[in-house]
Each structure stands twice: as structure tokens, then as C-alpha cells.
Amino acid sequence: MASITTDKVTNSETDTTAEAQPFSLLRLFNRNGHQRTPAPPVKPKGPPKTVWREYFESAVVTVIMALFGMTFIVQAVKVPTGSMQNTITIGDHLLVNKFIFAPGESLPFLPQREIRRGDIIVFKYPGNPYDPKRDYERPDNRPIVTNYVKRVIGLPGDRIRINGKDVIVNGQVIPEHRIQAIDHNRKDPLEIVNSPPRKPDEPYDVYYKPGGDEDEYDYDVFQKEGNKDGEIVVPPASYFVMGDNRNNSEDSRYWGFVPRDLVIGRAMFVYWSYDESAPPSGGGFLLDFFKNTRWSRTGTLVK
């Protein structure tokens, strides 16, 4: 009898022995400690995508993102004239921040703000109300079509007059670092004649030809909009702008104010600059590109 009992105990121990498994949190939380049966793979609906279709979809997404960025965030512009030399040179290609001056109330966590005096802005040319015929003499200077880049001098409500080289805003001469330079009316930068040391309160450079002062009454805006003292007042939601190349810039002195609705954005930096005054090298497009690109201006902040 003892032998039979022993055999039963031995067999029972053998039957209940299980193979040891590694600890698993997934198995611990599964029902009854058993692993779940994996779900069968789901077959994609429709025909399989070809390589060309995947490329096409990627291209469409890229185009949509680029259009969104160009519409609401940044825009690339080229500077074809010298009204902002030498701050911006002919042949500079700029990136414009369109988001910073977005219309409507700005939120505190967004990089938006109002336009300030001294900002360099890009805007649609509003046209010349004092001499409309001039707008149609040049095909590259169309109202609401041609982009201009200038520096903001007057804000809405500002009182402005010009006395020689002094730009007087609200009774105070605005501080500017004046540099004497010769404009040869070519596509190369201005020739600097005299550049005095910059004072701490002079935030930006302006360029005048040596000698000679301009009278404020010579400018159309002061003749048409000014009072008896030769002073104008910037209308609401408008701005008075001037080029840094003061003797060779058609700006608010000649055609008036820039409406807020025509402002595109603020010029940020030069992403590429090509020296259009340089002669062709004779080695073709690629050689001209590498030889005539102003590499030192790439990445230059516009200020």
C-alpha cells in the first residue's frame, strides 16, 4: 500500500509541473494570465500604391506647405533698384516676414507687433495721386502690383516736415547716421566719400550726396498735403516712408502715404545677392553664378 501511495504522489507532482516563463507586465494584466491572440493583419483597401504615386503625394504635400508659407509667413523678393543703397544693394534677394505685421489683434504668445519707426517694410506701391500719368510711363512700376521696399519714418498721426537734410517728426529731428556718398546711377553700390563715427542714438544709416540741401517745398506731398508751415500729418492707418539713398529714391515725399492694407511685411535678411554690375565672365551661367554672387552678403540682416 505504501508503494502505491508513493507512486500516486510522484505522478501528481509530475503532472502539475509547468515550464517557467519570464515575467511580463503585459501577461500580468491579461485576463487569466494568458496572452492575447494577436489580431489578424488588416489588408489595405484599394489597389497598392506605386512608387510614382507616393512621389506625387509627397510633391503635393510639399507644394501645399510652400504655398501656405508664402501666403502667411514669408515671401521672397528681389531688389531691382538702388533707392535703399547701401543698406540694401541692387541684386539682393530678401526674405520678408509677413507674419509679424499680420492684421488683427495680436496674441501675446505670437511673434507679432505693430509697425515701428525705423522698420524696413515691403509693400505694394500705392500709386501717385499727384501725377497719375507717371504710373503708366514705366511698365515695371504699376500701382498695387509692384513691390517697394522703404524705411518707415512717420507713423499714423505724426507731424512731419523736412528742413534740408533734417527730417523733423513731431517737432524733433529724428537721429540718423548721415553718410556722404556718390551715386553713379549704376548697379554697383554707392561710393562712400565721408562716413563720420556713428553716435549711440543713430540706429541706421542714410546716404546723401556731398553738399547741397533740399527744400521741403520741392516735394509734392508737402505742396499738396502740407499746411502753411510746410508740415504734413500722417493719416490714420497710413505710413510715411523714405529710401535710405535720399537723393535717389521715389518715396512718400513724391507720391504720399502707404496704407496699412498694402504692407506685405518686414524685410528680414538677404538670402542671396548677385552683383548685376559685374560683367559676364564668358564661362557660362554656372561660372557667372559662383563668380558674381556676393557671398559676404548672404545671411546679412536688414536693419
BELPE-V851532 format. One record per pair of residues at least 12 apart in sequence whose C-alpha atoms are under 7 Angstrom apart, sorted by the first residue. I is the first residue (numbers start at 0). J is the second residue. If there is no record, write none. Layout:
BEGIN
i=I j=J
i=I j=J
END
This chain:
BEGIN
i=71 j=97
i=71 j=98
i=72 j=96
i=72 j=97
i=72 j=98
i=73 j=94
i=73 j=95
i=73 j=96
i=73 j=97
i=74 j=94
i=74 j=95
i=74 j=96
i=75 j=92
i=75 j=93
i=75 j=94
i=75 j=95
i=76 j=92
i=76 j=93
i=76 j=94
i=77 j=90
i=77 j=91
i=77 j=92
i=77 j=93
i=78 j=90
i=78 j=91
i=78 j=92
i=82 j=242
i=82 j=243
i=82 j=244
i=82 j=247
i=82 j=248
i=83 j=149
i=83 j=242
i=83 j=243
i=83 j=244
i=84 j=188
i=84 j=189
i=84 j=243
i=84 j=244
i=85 j=188
i=85 j=189
i=88 j=188
i=89 j=186
i=90 j=272
i=90 j=273
i=90 j=274
i=90 j=275
i=91 j=269
i=91 j=271
i=91 j=272
i=91 j=273
i=92 j=269
i=92 j=270
i=92 j=271
i=92 j=272
i=93 j=266
i=93 j=267
i=93 j=268
i=93 j=269
i=93 j=270
i=94 j=266
i=94 j=267
i=94 j=268
i=94 j=269
i=94 j=270
i=95 j=264
i=95 j=265
i=95 j=266
i=95 j=267
i=96 j=264
i=96 j=265
i=96 j=266
i=96 j=267
i=97 j=263
i=97 j=264
i=97 j=265
i=98 j=111
i=99 j=111
i=99 j=112
i=99 j=264
i=100 j=112
i=100 j=113
i=100 j=114
i=100 j=264
i=116 j=151
i=116 j=152
i=116 j=153
i=116 j=154
i=117 j=150
i=117 j=151
i=117 j=152
i=118 j=150
i=118 j=151
i=119 j=148
i=119 j=149
i=119 j=150
i=119 j=151
i=119 j=265
i=119 j=266
i=119 j=302
i=120 j=148
i=120 j=149
i=120 j=150
i=120 j=264
i=120 j=265
i=120 j=266
i=121 j=146
i=121 j=147
i=121 j=148
i=121 j=149
i=121 j=262
i=121 j=263
i=121 j=264
i=121 j=265
i=121 j=266
i=122 j=146
i=122 j=147
i=122 j=148
i=122 j=261
i=122 j=262
i=122 j=263
i=123 j=143
i=123 j=144
i=123 j=145
i=123 j=146
i=123 j=147
i=123 j=261
i=123 j=262
i=124 j=142
i=124 j=143
i=124 j=144
i=124 j=145
i=124 j=146
i=124 j=147
i=125 j=142
i=125 j=143
i=125 j=257
i=126 j=142
i=126 j=254
i=127 j=254
i=128 j=254
i=129 j=254
i=149 j=240
i=149 j=241
i=149 j=242
i=150 j=240
i=150 j=241
i=150 j=242
i=151 j=238
i=151 j=239
i=151 j=240
i=151 j=241
i=152 j=239
i=152 j=240
i=152 j=241
i=153 j=233
i=153 j=238
i=153 j=239
i=153 j=240
i=154 j=233
i=154 j=237
i=154 j=238
i=154 j=239
i=155 j=233
i=155 j=234
i=155 j=235
i=155 j=236
i=155 j=237
i=155 j=238
i=156 j=232
i=156 j=233
i=156 j=234
i=156 j=235
i=157 j=169
i=157 j=232
i=157 j=233
i=158 j=230
i=158 j=231
i=158 j=232
i=158 j=233
i=159 j=230
i=159 j=231
i=159 j=232
i=160 j=215
i=160 j=229
i=160 j=230
i=160 j=231
i=161 j=215
i=162 j=214
i=162 j=215
i=163 j=212
i=163 j=213
i=163 j=214
i=164 j=212
i=164 j=213
i=174 j=200
i=174 j=201
i=175 j=201
i=175 j=202
i=175 j=203
i=175 j=204
i=175 j=205
i=176 j=197
i=176 j=201
i=176 j=203
i=176 j=204
i=176 j=205
i=177 j=204
i=177 j=205
i=177 j=206
i=178 j=193
i=178 j=194
i=178 j=195
i=178 j=204
i=178 j=205
i=178 j=206
i=178 j=207
i=179 j=191
i=179 j=192
i=179 j=193
i=179 j=194
i=179 j=206
i=179 j=207
i=179 j=208
i=179 j=209
i=180 j=192
i=180 j=193
i=180 j=206
i=180 j=207
i=180 j=208
i=180 j=209
i=181 j=208
i=186 j=275
i=186 j=276
i=187 j=276
i=205 j=243
i=205 j=244
i=205 j=245
i=206 j=243
i=206 j=244
i=206 j=245
i=207 j=244
i=207 j=245
i=207 j=246
i=208 j=246
i=216 j=229
i=218 j=252
i=218 j=253
i=219 j=252
i=219 j=253
i=220 j=252
i=220 j=253
i=220 j=254
i=220 j=255
i=236 j=258
i=236 j=259
i=237 j=256
i=237 j=257
i=237 j=258
i=237 j=259
i=238 j=256
i=238 j=257
i=238 j=258
i=239 j=251
i=239 j=256
i=239 j=257
i=266 j=301
i=267 j=300
i=267 j=301
i=268 j=298
i=268 j=299
i=268 j=300
i=268 j=301
i=269 j=296
i=269 j=297
i=269 j=298
i=269 j=299
i=269 j=300
i=270 j=297
i=270 j=298
i=271 j=297
i=272 j=292
i=272 j=293
i=272 j=296
i=272 j=297
i=273 j=291
i=273 j=292
i=273 j=293
i=274 j=291
i=274 j=292
i=274 j=293
i=277 j=291
END
